[in-house]
């Protein structure tokens, strides 16, 4: 099987491994949106200046879809807050009520000021 880009490859691997959810960092997505790729829903917080970008991928055909309460759909998710380096999503599915935080925190090579600013914003 040949894939046109990394996103399609990861999508295929997610479905093959039967993951319900997958958090992605450094996606470098260009806009905030809810999209779809290969049947997987993508909740996207866009990159800024070509850096960052985080996503929550939802596989409606994952194991939870077989548990008797239906698949995970976009109606079960609500984006509460986002930036180029974090995404906070509320999930309200009969079998999964929680808040997801997908975070791309600053690396140790960043200045103390940059790290403090990131935590203050988060």
N, C-alpha and C positions, 0 to 999 in steps of 0.2 A: 504494500500500500504506500502511495506517495502522497506527501502532504505539502501544501503550498507555503506554509509558514509554521513557526513554533506553536502558535495558538491552536491551530488545528491538530498538531501532534499531541499537545498536552490534553486537549479535549478528548481525543481518541483514547489516550492512556487513562484518563479519568474514568471514562465509561468502561473500558476494559477491566480496570481494577475495581469497578463497582463502588466508587466513592459517591456519597450523597452530596458532599460539599468540598470545595477546595479554595484555599486562600492563595492569592497571587500577589507578589510584590514586584516593584520595578517593571510594571507592564508597559509603561510609557504610552498609555492610551491618550488620545488627543481630546476627548470630551467626556464629561460626566453623562452617564446614561444607563439605561437598562437595555441590554441587547441580547442577542442569541447567536450561538455558533454551534453548528453540528448538533442542534437539539439541546444544548446546555445554555441556561440563562446566566448572563453575566451582569452583576451589579458593579458599576465602574465608577471609581473616583479618579479623575484624569490627572496625568502628570502636569508638572509646571516647568516650563522652559526645557522640555524634553527629559526631565528627571522625575523619578518617583512614579506614581500611579499604582493604585492598589485595587484589587477586585475580589469579589466573592462569587464563585461559580457554583451553580445549583444544578444538579443532575436530576431531572424529574423521573428518570428511570432507575434511580439508585435503590438500594435495599429498603428504604423507608416507604417507597411506593407499593411494596408488597405486604405491608404490615396491617392493612385493613382500613386505614384512614385516608387513603389517597396520596398522590405524589406531592412533592414540594413544588409550589407554583409561585409566580410573582406576587399573587395576592397574599401570600403568607409572609412577605418581607416588606419592611419599611426602612428606608435609609434615614437615620436620625442625625448624622453629622458626617462630614467628610472634608478631606484636604488631599493634597498630592501625596501625603505620606500616611494617611489613616482613613479608615472607613468604619463607621459604626452602624450596624444593621440590626433591627429588631425582627425576630422570627416568631410568628404565632401560628404554628401548625399543631393539630391535636396531639401529636407525639413529640413535639419539639418546640418548647416555649423558652426562648433565651435571647440574649443579646450577643452578637458577634462583634469583636473588635479586630479588624485586620490592620496591623500596624507595621510600618517600616520606620523603625526608630533610628536616630542618628548613630553613626558609627563612632568608635572611640577616637578616631582621627580628627573628629570635628572639635571646634573650640568649645570651651565650657559655656561661653555665651550662646553659641548656636544650639547646644544641647538644652540649656535652660529655656531658651526661647521656644524650642520645640515642645518641651513639657508644659510650658505655660499655655501654649495654644491648644494642646491636646486636652 
